[in-house]
């Protein structure tokens, strides 16, 4: 199992960040590794929402099957991965002085044997952390002067 945590400060309140983050389908606009999202549940937000995310990292492409497990407005969006890659993770929002937000992305993931399983998890952890840091740079560009600009 790989544990990865990245975080950044965003130039908006948790409520403003949440107003953008809650739209799961828009995550492909700031996640470099997410190519498309399609919902497999009738609803598109809240606990129990299920969706598939076509994910690509270098030459590796797979469908990440996910379910929202926690939904606390302007605080937390938790997810369970139940496809090829399994595990759990969450986006967490914490208020900072000056109407800013600390955005934390934490995941614990297990890779299948054909992706190297435990043998390649340390390398996978480094690669994913680099990609997710880039994703958070993209996310930060969506907020300026307390507003969503994307």
C-alpha positions, 0 to 999 in steps of 0.5 A, spaced: 500 500 500 502 506 498 500 513 502 501 519 498 499 526 501 500 533 497 497 540 499 497 547 497 494 553 499 488 556 495 486 563 494 479 563 496 475 560 502 473 553 503 466 555 501 468 558 494 473 552 493 467 547 495 463 550 490 467 548 484 470 542 487 463 539 488 462 538 480 466 531 480 466 532 472 470 538 472 476 534 476 478 533 469 480 540 468 485 540 473 487 533 474 493 532 468 492 524 469 484 524 469 482 524 461 474 523 462 469 521 468 462 518 467 457 517 472 455 510 474 450 512 479 443 516 478 446 522 482 452 526 481 454 529 488 454 526 495 455 520 498 454 514 494 455 517 487 459 512 483 463 514 477 469 511 472 475 515 471 479 514 465 486 515 468 493 515 464 500 516 467 505 515 461 503 509 457 499 506 463 491 507 462 486 504 466 479 505 469 479 508 476 472 505 479 470 510 485 465 511 490 464 517 494 464 515 501 464 522 505 461 528 503 461 534 508 460 541 505 466 545 504 470 540 508 471 533 505 470 529 499 472 522 501 472 516 495 473 509 495 477 506 489 474 499 487 477 497 480 484 495 478 487 500 483 484 499 490 484 504 496 481 510 499 482 517 499 480 524 501 480 532 499 480 536 505 479 543 506 481 547 512 480 555 512 486 559 513 487 567 514 486 572 509 480 568 506 484 562 503 484 555 504 489 549 505 487 543 500 489 537 502 489 530 498 491 524 501 490 517 498 492 510 500 492 505 494 494 498 492 496 497 485 495 490 482 500 485 481 501 486 473 503 494 475 508 491 479 504 491 486 508 492 492 515 491 488 513 498 484 509 502 489 515 506 492 516 508 485 509 509 483 508 513 490 514 518 487 511 519 480 504 520 483 506 525 488 509 529 482 503 528 478 498 530 484 503 536 485 502 539 478 494 537 479 494 542 485 498 547 481 492 547 476 487 547 481 490 553 484 490 557 478 482 556 478 482 561 484 484 568 484 482 574 489 477 569 492 473 567 486 473 561 481 476 564 475 476 557 471 
